[in-house]
Amino acid sequence: MRSLSVHSNIYYWILKKYGPNYKITHQCFDDILESRIWIDLKLQENPELDVPEHLTKQAFNSICSIYLEFCKEKFPFKRNYLPYLMMAKDEEIIKPFFKISLPILFGLKLQRNLPYDINHEYDRPKVNYYYKNNNKRKFNEMDCYSDQNELAKLFDELKDNYNGTKAYKIYHEEFMCRYSEKELNDSDFEQPGSSSASKKPRHEI
């Protein structure tokens, strides 16, 4: 059985205190994502079940709800998440990445309203000190895609990864079509020889 390494309320407290761009928060989400994918895979094996065997309803709600708590904070997408997404069938897992995280990274308009409605009942602690009010220096802050080369690598992996579940393929294809349209629209406004045209990174689709 795959469960969270620590109580989900600890992850919630870290998210609210530090925000989505700290290394410690990314480490939390790595654990959350693996647990959420494990739930989905077990339910794929036993589609007649609502909750995987040997997992309590409370633990199920804890994992599913903390996953969405992180997603609604616009948690950054990382390249190593792709293999997990390709295994998922539950749209609740896939949708935040293709509707929120990737559009933000690639400059597309969000198609999903925030915050998320979280339908998994679970009590969360009140956190009085939110990261949005934190003016202290962020020693551990990390921006995965401030480097255009990293963004290009992510795009290349997206372009080359059309395999996966049916649900993954649907969202993947939709995102790639939206990105292609954006590239075409942007090119219509660029003048040959302009500084914006020469500096803007282009991706071959």
N, C-alpha and C positions, 0 to 999 in steps of 0.2 A: 504494500500500500504506500502511495506517495502522499505525504502531507507536508505542510509548511514547516520550515526549520524552527521557527519561533511563532508565538501567537500573532495572529493577524493584526491585533490592535497595536502591537509594537511597530509593525510596518506602517500602519496608519499614522501613528504619532511621528515617525521619521519623515513620512511624506509631507505631513502638514508643517512640521518644523523646518525642514530643509528644502522642500520643493523637489521638482522632477529632475534638476540638472546636477545633482551631487552624485559622486561616486557611490556613497553609501546607499543612496536611494536606488541606484541602478542595481546594486547587489541584491537589494530586497526584491526588486521586480523580477530579476532572473529566477529567483526561487518561486515567486508567485506564478510566473508564466509556466514553469515546468509543472507545477502542481495543477494549474488550470488545464493544461494540455493533457495531463494524465487522466483527469476526470473525463475529458471529452473522449479520449481513446477507449476508456473502460465502458463508457456509454455506447460507443460505436460497436463494441463487442457484445453488449447486452442492451439492445435498443428498447427492450420491454421495461427496463428499469428507469426510474427518475433520478436515483442516486446510486452510485457504484456500491457494490457489496463491500462490507467492512468499513464503510465510511458513514459516519452519522450525518443526519440532516443538518445539524448545527455546523459541523465541519465543512460540509458541502457549501452551505450559505456563506460561511466565513471566507472560503477560498474564492468563490465566484464574486462576492461583493467587493473584496479587497482588490481583485483584478480590475473591476470597473472603477473603483475609487482612483486607482493610479491612471487609468485611461482618461478619465474626465479631467485630470490635471494636465492633459496634453503631453503625456510622457513620451520622450524622444524614441524614435525607432532606431534599432541597431541591426546591422546586417546579419548577425548571428541569430536573429529571431525568425528569419525566413524559413529554415527547415521545420521549426515548430508550427508555423502558420500553415505550411503545406500539408501537415497531417490533420489539421483541425477541420471539423465539419460544422461546428456550432458557430453561427454568425455572430454571436455575442463576443467570440474571441477574435474573429477575423475583421469585423466591421470597423472597430476603432483604429486599426492600423491603416486601412485603405481609405477611410472617410475622414480621419483626423490627422494622424501622425504624418503620413506621406504627403497629403496636400499641404501641410504646413512647411515641410522640408522643401518641397518643389514649387512653392508659390501658387498653389491652386486654391480656389475658393472652397471653404468648408461646406460640405453638404449635410452635415450632422449638427443638430443643435446641441449646445452644451448648457448646463451640465446634464450628464446621463441620468435617466431614471434607473435606479437600482432596485430590481424587483426581488432581490434576495434579502430576507429580513435578517438583520444582524445589528446589534447595538455597538455603536462606536463611541469612544471616549471624547469628551470635549477637550479640544486643544486650544489653549488661550494664546499661544505664541505662534503665529503663522509666519511662514517663510516670506510672504509678500511684505511683511513689515520688518523683515530682518535686514538691517543696514550694515551689519558686520561684514568684514572681508570674508569671502567665500573661498577658503583655502582648498577645498576639495571639489570646487565647481568644475564641471567638464561639459564642453559642448562638442558632441561627437562629430558634427558636420560643419564646423566653422571652416574647415579645410575643404576647398572645392574638389580636391582629388578624392577625398573620402566620399563626398556626395556622388561623384562620378562612378566610384566603385559600387556603391549601393545601387545606382541606376543600372549598371551593367548586370548585376546579379538579378535584379528584377526582370530585366529584359530577357535573361537566359533561363528564368525559372517559371515556365508555364506548366510544369507538372504540379500535381497536388490533388486534393479532393475537389469535387465538383464545386463546392461553395467557394473554395479558394480561387479556382479558375475564373469564376464569375466576377468576383471583386477585383482580381488581378487584371483581367481583360478590360473591365470598365475603367480602372485607374489608368492603364496604359493608353486607352483611347482619349481620355481627358487630357493626359499629358501631351499627346500628339497634337490635339487641337490647340492647346496652349502654345506649343512651339510654332505652329503654323500662324496663329494669330499674332504672336510676338514678332515673327519675321516680317509680317505685312507692314508693321510700323517702323521697322529698322531701315535706315537709309544706308545705302552702300558707302563704306568708308567712314561711317560715323563712329565716334569713340565707344558708344554703347554697344554697337554691333561687334566691334573688335574685341571688347573686354568680356562680353557675356559668354559663359561656357555653353557649348552646344552638345547635345547628345544625339547620336545616331540611333534611330528606332528601326 
